Amino acid sequence: MKKYIALVLATAFMVSCKSKAVAVQNNNGTTEVITKEDKKAVEKHYENKLDFSTLYIKASAKYADEKQSQNVTADIRIEKDKQILISVRFLGITMAKALITPTTVSYYEKINSTYYEGDFTSLSKWLGTELDYSKVQNLLVGEALDDLRKGKYTQTIVDNLFKLEDEKETNIKKAFFLDADKYLVQKEEISQPSENRMLQISYGDSKVFNQGTIPTSIEINAIQPKGKTNINLNYNNISFNEELSFPYSVPSGYKKVIIK
């Protein structure tokens, strides 16, 4: 059951290097070397915000942990800021489905004929960190998990990226890595060293649409006390602003899961 939960939620939320110069290729073919911080990096990141009402993604997905791996397809439907429907299929058969709204999380999975209905409170407690609708939506469209405009971050240049590290003194450490060209998120890290938990999200290729730029590949690596998990999502087809339906109903006979 847990592997399908990880796939439908696309997250297993539980987690310093020397500065280097950032090389950016200009339109005229010359290379500009950036060695200083950019105080407007956060502002420039949000200039890339996707402008859409609905988003439809057909993706291939691979799940792997220390015991097994599975290749599936995923159908992702997003009505911006309102609802996300994710269907996971194997050989054309729906194996799991999740409907996520700002207030509720519902999913069912076929292997064990179980389902869950609840809010983000118990789910966040089970995963080990705060989870909400915005974080899931942001992960899928390539925006920073947290609203960077609401926090304070130490900025350095690491591995050719702007690294924004949360200044809060808590047991949860967060870092966001932006490219120096379009200020898109390239990597995010959330860790709880005391709990041996770490989540790393890496974005690969991206594609530019009239509505903005969206990643076409996402890799999620999670380390928890029980082991490691890897999820790879590759977006094969992307379309915006279509009229979408969000069909979701739990099959009869399924047993409800209680998350404590």
Salt bridges, closest charged atoms under 4 A:
ASP38 OD2 - LYS44 NZ 2.94
ASP75 OD1 - ARG77 NE 3.15
ASP75 OD2 - ARG89 NH1 3.99
GLU79 OE2 - LYS82 NZ 3.94
ASP132 OD2 - LYS135 NZ 3.83
GLU143 OE1 - LYS49 NZ 3.14
ASP146 OD1 - LYS135 NZ 3.44
ASP146 OD2 - LYS174 NZ 2.73
ASP147 OD1 - ARG149 NE 2.97
ASP159 OD1 - LYS20 NZ 3.37
GLU165 OE1 - LYS163 NZ 3.91
GLU189 OE2 - LYS187 NZ 3.79
